[in-house]
Amino acid sequence: MMGQKSGQIKICIIGIGELVPENYLHKKIDKYIDFNFIYDLARPYYSEMGRKSVDPVFMVKMMLIGYLYGIKSERRLVEEIHLNIGYRWFCGFNIEDKIPEHSLFSQNRRRCFTDSKIFQDIFNQIVIECMKKKLVTGENMVSDGTFIPANVAWDSRYEVTETIQKSTVDYLDILKKELENTSGYKKPPMVIEEKKLLKSHTDPDCCYVKQPRKKGLGYLCEMTVDTSNGIITGVDCFGANRRESNIILKHLQKQQETLELDIKHLTLDSGYDVGAVHRGLELLDIIGCCSSIKFHNNALKKGFEYDSAKDCFVCRMGKELAFNKLIFKKGTFHYYRQECIDCENLQHCAVDYGRIRMNASSHYGTMHRNRKRCLTNEYKHRKYCGQFGAKGPFRFLNASIN
């Protein structure tokens, strides 16, 4: 005969964890990461008096769920945790527990954690725990930047004129000192200029950028990922009008100092193909693999060759164009200027008042070494790992914020 459920209510005693499968993502996270360290980090922000607050570990785990599953709305996040058994178990809520209101997050950000580094400290400690469990090794890393649109209305924009001091880019302190000690270095002149910028009344920290593939008010998020398990090791956020190549070295140096992370190999796209970046990676003891840009004024196109042993260019007549002096021009440093007045190939070369001017990065040797690495199979392998091991988190970041 036809079966029909009686609908009689039964009382069962069962642990909520037994309803969560062993291969569930959050069970794997819980297996490797002990979140109890958060209590020590959060204790200075809570008073010894008054009612007990929501457990800070619960709050961090709730935010982690929102990130992992791209739940941008805090209202919806609370609803999802209320309905999902796996989410409840991971956050530490039982079936009968009431999930905190969505205002928990905004009020804590506004009242308790304003101008604090607690979220950065929590992030760093989790990465350190991953390093202890060998989930992060530093053997193969990738870094990239992504544009994050600000959550503001276009009508909230306003124009402001700021007086700024134009100067060269400060990539890295040790790199700057090395350049200042180079023969022929002259301190660039101080130039004061006025610049018009777009700001937002809603979010005064965001900046305006206009590029072929990104336009609007927002931020530049620089991120580094260990490709072995796709774990993010570093995140820094800047105004959208910054360049990725200008911030990458300090971004990496901070990870080395705060995490004591030994970054061995780093893969970058062509947006970082700058001589200062290549030299900075060497000073940080990192082997970089950066996709190369084909410069239109490349001296190698005119028959010149680069002698890495002597750090000089050699023309087709065999004459060495040795390093002469640094030339400051438009905020970047260029070098190589050598006289070749009697050369029979003078017409073939670029002429400037009877001289040959070789404009190249002041760290061209490091760029040359990078280009040689780009021709190896090892580079292709690391680029492959970067595309499939790290682009996932970057793709997820874009999906979760757009």
C-alpha positions as CSV (number, residue, x, y, z in Angstrom):
1,M,0.0,0.0,0.0
2,M,1.0,3.6,-0.4
3,G,3.3,4.9,2.3
4,Q,2.7,8.2,3.9
5,K,4.8,10.0,6.6
6,S,2.8,10.3,9.8
7,G,4.3,13.7,10.6
8,Q,4.8,12.7,14.3
9,I,7.4,14.8,16.0
10,K,10.4,12.8,17.4
11,I,13.0,13.9,19.8
12,C,16.6,13.0,18.8
13,I,19.9,13.7,20.6
14,I,22.6,14.2,18.0
15,G,25.7,16.4,17.7
16,I,25.4,19.0,15.1
17,G,28.9,18.1,13.8
18,E,27.6,14.6,12.9
19,L,25.4,16.2,10.3
20,V,28.4,17.8,8.5
21,P,30.4,15.5,6.1
22,E,34.1,15.0,6.7
23,N,35.1,16.4,3.3
24,Y,33.3,19.7,4.0
25,L,35.5,22.7,3.4
26,H,35.0,24.1,6.9
27,K,35.9,20.8,8.6
28,K,39.2,20.9,6.7
29,I,39.8,24.5,7.8
30,D,38.9,23.6,11.4
31,K,41.3,20.7,11.3
32,Y,44.3,22.8,10.5
33,I,43.5,26.2,12.1
34,D,43.0,26.9,15.8
35,F,41.2,30.2,16.0
36,N,41.5,30.6,19.8
37,F,44.4,33.0,19.3
38,I,41.8,35.6,18.4
39,Y,40.8,35.9,22.1
40,D,44.3,37.3,23.0
41,L,44.3,39.7,20.1
42,A,40.8,41.0,20.8
43,R,41.0,41.3,24.6
44,P,42.4,44.9,24.7
45,Y,39.3,46.1,22.8
46,Y,36.8,44.8,25.3
47,S,35.9,46.2,28.7
48,E,36.1,44.1,31.9
49,M,32.6,45.4,32.9
50,G,29.2,45.1,31.4
51,R,27.4,42.3,29.6
52,K,29.2,39.7,27.6
53,S,29.7,40.5,23.9
54,V,29.3,38.2,21.0
55,D,32.2,35.8,20.9
56,P,34.9,37.5,18.6
57,V,35.8,34.0,17.2
58,F,32.2,33.6,16.0
59,M,32.3,37.0,14.4
60,V,35.6,36.3,12.5
61,K,34.3,32.9,11.3
62,M,31.1,34.5,10.1
63,M,33.1,37.0,8.0
64,L,35.3,34.2,6.7
65,I,32.1,32.4,5.4
66,G,31.0,35.6,3.7
67,Y,34.4,35.8,1.9
68,L,34.7,32.2,1.0
69,Y,31.2,32.1,-0.6
70,G,31.1,35.6,-2.0
71,I,28.3,36.8,0.3
72,K,28.6,40.5,0.2
73,S,25.5,41.5,2.1
74,E,25.8,41.1,5.9
75,R,22.0,40.7,6.1
76,R,22.1,37.8,3.8
77,L,25.1,36.4,5.5
78,V,23.1,36.2,8.8
79,E,20.3,34.5,7.0
80,E,22.5,31.9,5.3
81,I,24.2,31.0,8.6
82,H,20.7,30.7,10.2
83,L,19.6,28.2,7.6
84,N,22.8,26.2,6.9
85,I,23.8,23.5,9.3
86,G,27.4,23.5,8.1
87,Y,27.8,27.2,8.6
88,R,26.3,27.0,12.1
89,W,28.7,24.2,13.1
90,F,31.8,26.1,11.8
91,C,30.8,29.3,13.6
92,G,30.1,27.5,16.9
93,F,26.3,27.9,17.0
94,N,24.0,25.2,18.1
95,I,20.6,24.5,16.6
96,E,18.8,26.5,19.3
97,D,21.2,29.5,19.3
98,K,20.1,32.7,17.8
99,I,22.4,34.2,15.1
100,P,23.5,37.7,16.0
101,E,22.0,40.7,14.1
102,H,23.7,41.9,10.9
103,S,24.6,45.2,12.7
104,L,27.1,43.2,14.7
105,F,29.7,43.8,12.0
106,S,29.2,47.5,11.3
107,Q,28.9,48.5,15.0
108,N,32.1,46.6,15.9
109,R,34.0,48.2,13.0
110,R,32.7,51.6,14.0
111,R,33.0,51.3,17.8
112,C,35.6,48.7,18.8
113,F,38.0,48.3,15.9
114,T,38.3,51.8,14.4
115,D,41.9,52.6,13.4
116,S,43.0,49.2,14.8
117,K,45.2,46.6,13.1
118,I,43.3,43.6,14.6
119,F,42.0,42.3,11.3
120,Q,45.5,42.5,9.8
121,D,47.0,40.7,12.9
122,I,44.3,37.9,12.7
123,F,45.1,37.5,9.0
124,N,48.8,37.3,9.6
125,Q,48.4,34.8,12.4
126,I,46.3,32.5,10.2
127,V,49.0,32.6,7.5
128,I,51.6,31.7,10.1
129,E,49.5,28.8,11.2
130,C,49.3,27.7,7.6
131,M,53.1,28.0,7.4
132,K,53.5,25.7,10.4
133,K,51.2,23.1,8.8
134,K,53.3,23.4,5.6
135,L,50.3,24.7,3.6
136,V,52.4,27.8,2.8
137,T,56.0,27.2,1.7
138,G,57.0,30.3,-0.3
139,E,58.4,28.0,-3.0
140,N,56.1,29.3,-5.8
141,M,54.3,32.6,-5.3
142,V,52.4,35.0,-7.5
143,S,51.4,38.6,-7.0
144,D,48.9,40.7,-8.9
145,G,46.7,43.8,-8.4
146,T,43.0,44.1,-9.0
147,F,40.7,47.2,-9.2
148,I,38.0,47.2,-6.6
149,P,35.2,49.7,-7.4
150,A,34.1,51.8,-4.5
151,N,30.5,51.4,-3.3
152,V,29.6,55.0,-4.0
153,A,27.2,56.8,-6.3
154,W,28.8,58.6,-9.2
155,D,26.9,61.8,-8.1
156,S,28.9,61.8,-4.8
157,R,32.1,62.8,-6.6
158,Y,33.7,66.2,-6.4
159,E,36.9,67.7,-7.8
160,V,39.7,68.9,-5.5
161,T,43.0,70.6,-6.4
162,E,46.0,69.4,-4.4
163,T,49.5,70.8,-4.4
164,I,52.0,67.9,-4.6
165,Q,55.7,67.6,-4.8
166,K,56.7,65.7,-7.9
167,S,59.4,63.2,-7.2
168,T,60.8,59.8,-8.3
169,V,59.0,56.6,-7.1
170,D,60.2,55.3,-3.8
171,Y,60.2,51.6,-4.6
172,L,62.3,50.3,-1.7
173,D,64.6,52.0,0.8
174,I,67.6,49.8,0.2
175,L,67.0,50.2,-3.6
176,K,67.0,54.0,-3.2
177,K,70.3,54.0,-1.2
178,E,71.9,51.8,-3.8
179,L,70.9,54.2,-6.6
180,E,72.1,57.2,-4.7
181,N,75.6,55.6,-4.4
182,T,75.8,55.0,-8.2
183,S,78.3,56.9,-10.1
184,G,76.9,60.1,-11.7
185,Y,73.8,60.1,-9.6
186,K,72.3,63.6,-9.1
187,K,69.4,64.3,-6.9
188,P,66.4,65.2,-9.0
189,P,65.1,68.8,-8.6
190,M,62.1,69.4,-6.4
191,V,59.1,70.3,-8.6
192,I,55.8,71.6,-7.0
193,E,52.7,71.3,-9.1
194,E,49.0,71.4,-8.7
195,K,46.9,68.4,-9.7
196,K,43.2,68.0,-10.0
197,L,41.7,64.9,-8.4
198,L,38.3,63.3,-8.2
199,K,37.1,62.3,-4.7
200,S,33.9,61.0,-3.2
201,H,31.9,62.6,-0.3
202,T,30.7,59.1,0.6
203,D,34.2,57.4,0.6
204,P,37.0,60.0,0.9
205,D,39.7,57.4,0.8
206,C,38.9,56.0,-2.7
207,C,40.6,57.5,-5.8
208,Y,39.7,57.9,-9.5
209,V,41.4,56.0,-12.2
210,K,40.8,56.0,-16.0
211,Q,42.5,53.2,-17.9
212,P,41.4,51.0,-20.8
213,R,40.2,48.1,-18.6
214,K,39.3,49.9,-15.4
215,K,37.6,53.2,-14.8
216,G,36.0,54.9,-11.9
217,L,36.3,55.6,-8.2
218,G,37.8,52.7,-6.2
219,Y,40.9,51.0,-4.9
220,L,43.9,49.0,-6.0
221,C,44.2,45.7,-4.1
222,E,47.6,44.1,-4.3
223,M,47.6,40.4,-3.4
224,T,50.1,37.6,-3.1
225,V,49.2,33.9,-3.2
226,D,51.2,30.7,-2.5
227,T,50.3,28.5,-5.5
228,S,50.9,25.2,-3.7
229,N,47.5,25.4,-2.0
230,G,46.1,28.7,-3.3
231,I,46.4,30.4,0.1
232,I,46.6,34.2,0.1
233,T,49.6,35.4,2.2
234,G,49.4,39.2,1.8
235,V,46.8,41.8,0.9
236,D,47.3,45.6,0.7
237,C,44.9,48.2,-0.4
238,F,45.7,51.6,-2.0
239,G,43.9,54.3,-3.9
240,A,43.1,53.2,-7.4
241,N,45.4,55.8,-9.0
242,R,48.5,53.9,-7.8
243,R,50.6,51.7,-10.1
244,E,51.1,48.0,-9.3
245,S,54.8,48.2,-10.0
246,N,55.3,51.0,-7.5
247,I,53.9,49.1,-4.5
248,I,54.9,45.5,-5.1
249,L,58.3,45.6,-3.4
250,K,57.1,47.1,-0.1
251,H,54.1,44.7,-0.3
252,L,56.5,41.7,-0.4
253,Q,59.0,43.2,2.1
254,K,56.2,43.5,4.7
255,Q,55.4,39.8,4.3
256,Q,59.0,38.9,4.8
257,E,59.2,41.0,8.0
258,T,55.9,40.3,9.6
259,L,55.5,36.6,8.6
260,E,59.1,35.7,8.3
261,L,58.0,34.2,5.0
262,D,60.9,33.0,2.8
263,I,59.6,33.8,-0.7
264,K,61.8,31.9,-3.1
265,H,60.1,32.3,-6.6
266,L,57.7,35.0,-7.6
267,T,55.7,35.1,-10.9
268,L,54.4,38.5,-12.1
269,D,52.7,39.7,-15.3
270,S,54.1,42.3,-17.7
271,G,52.8,45.2,-15.6
272,Y,55.7,44.8,-13.3
273,D,58.4,44.7,-16.0
274,V,60.3,47.6,-14.5
275,G,64.1,47.6,-13.9
276,A,63.6,48.8,-10.3
277,V,61.2,46.0,-9.6
278,H,63.6,43.4,-10.9
279,R,66.5,44.8,-8.9
280,G,64.4,45.1,-5.8
281,L,63.4,41.4,-6.0
282,E,67.1,40.5,-6.1
283,L,67.8,42.7,-3.0
284,L,64.9,40.9,-1.3
285,D,66.5,37.6,-2.3
286,I,63.6,36.6,-4.5
287,I,63.9,35.0,-7.9
288,G,61.4,36.8,-10.1
289,C,59.8,35.5,-13.3
290,C,58.1,38.5,-14.9
291,S,56.5,38.6,-18.4
292,S,58.5,40.9,-20.6
293,I,57.2,44.0,-22.4
294,K,58.4,44.6,-26.0
295,F,59.7,48.2,-25.8
296,H,59.5,50.0,-29.1
297,N,62.9,51.8,-28.5
298,N,64.7,48.6,-27.5
299,A,68.4,48.9,-28.4
300,L,68.6,45.3,-29.2
301,K,66.4,45.9,-32.3
302,K,69.2,48.1,-33.7
303,G,71.7,45.4,-33.7
304,F,73.1,46.0,-30.2
305,E,73.8,43.2,-27.8
306,Y,74.0,43.3,-24.1
307,D,77.1,41.9,-22.3
308,S,75.9,40.9,-18.9
309,A,79.4,40.1,-17.6
310,K,80.6,43.7,-18.4
311,D,77.2,45.3,-17.9
312,C,77.4,47.2,-21.2
313,F,75.9,47.2,-24.7
314,V,78.0,46.2,-27.7
315,C,77.2,47.6,-31.1
316,R,77.4,45.7,-34.4
317,M,81.0,47.0,-34.9
318,G,82.1,45.4,-31.6
319,K,82.4,48.7,-29.8
320,E,81.4,48.6,-26.1
321,L,79.0,51.3,-25.0
322,A,80.0,51.3,-21.3
323,F,77.9,52.8,-18.6
324,N,78.7,56.5,-18.4
325,K,76.2,58.3,-16.2
326,L,72.7,58.3,-14.9
327,I,70.2,60.6,-16.6
328,F,67.1,61.8,-14.8
329,K,64.1,62.2,-17.1
330,K,60.4,62.5,-16.3
331,G,60.5,60.8,-13.0
332,T,62.5,57.7,-14.1
333,F,66.2,57.0,-14.3
334,H,67.9,56.3,-17.6
335,Y,71.5,55.6,-18.3
336,Y,74.1,54.7,-21.1
337,R,75.4,57.6,-23.1
338,Q,78.6,57.0,-25.1
339,E,80.3,59.0,-27.9
340,C,80.5,57.2,-31.3
341,I,81.3,60.1,-33.7
342,D,83.7,58.2,-36.0
343,C,81.7,55.0,-36.3
344,E,80.6,54.0,-39.8
345,N,77.3,52.8,-38.5
346,L,76.5,56.2,-37.1
347,Q,73.5,56.7,-39.4
348,H,72.0,53.4,-38.3
349,C,71.9,54.5,-34.7
350,A,70.0,57.2,-32.9
351,V,72.0,60.4,-33.0
352,D,71.8,63.3,-30.5
353,Y,74.4,66.0,-31.2
354,G,77.0,63.6,-32.4
355,R,76.5,61.1,-29.7
356,I,74.6,57.9,-29.2
357,R,72.2,57.9,-26.3
358,M,71.2,54.5,-25.0
359,N,68.2,55.0,-22.9
360,A,67.6,52.0,-20.6
361,S,66.7,51.3,-17.1
362,S,69.3,52.1,-14.5
363,H,68.9,48.4,-13.5
364,Y,69.0,47.0,-17.0
365,G,71.2,44.0,-15.9
366,T,68.4,42.7,-13.8
367,M,65.9,43.1,-16.6
368,H,68.2,41.2,-18.9
369,R,68.5,38.3,-16.4
370,N,64.7,38.2,-16.1
371,R,64.3,38.0,-19.9
372,K,66.7,35.0,-20.0
373,R,64.6,33.3,-17.4
374,C,61.5,33.9,-19.4
375,L,62.9,31.7,-22.2
376,T,63.3,28.6,-19.9
377,N,60.8,25.8,-19.4
378,E,61.0,26.5,-15.7
379,Y,59.4,29.9,-16.3
380,K,56.6,28.4,-18.4
381,H,55.9,25.9,-15.5
382,R,55.8,28.7,-12.9
383,K,53.6,30.8,-15.2
384,Y,51.2,27.8,-15.6
385,C,51.1,27.4,-11.8
386,G,50.4,31.1,-11.4
387,Q,47.5,30.9,-13.8
388,F,45.8,27.9,-12.4
389,G,47.1,28.0,-8.8
390,A,46.5,31.7,-8.0
391,K,44.2,33.2,-10.5
392,G,41.4,31.4,-8.8
393,P,41.5,33.6,-5.7
394,F,41.9,36.7,-7.8
395,R,38.9,35.6,-9.9
396,F,36.9,35.0,-6.8
397,L,37.9,38.4,-5.4
398,N,36.6,40.1,-8.5
399,A,33.4,38.0,-8.5
400,S,32.7,38.8,-4.8
401,I,33.0,42.5,-5.1
402,N,31.4,43.2,-8.5
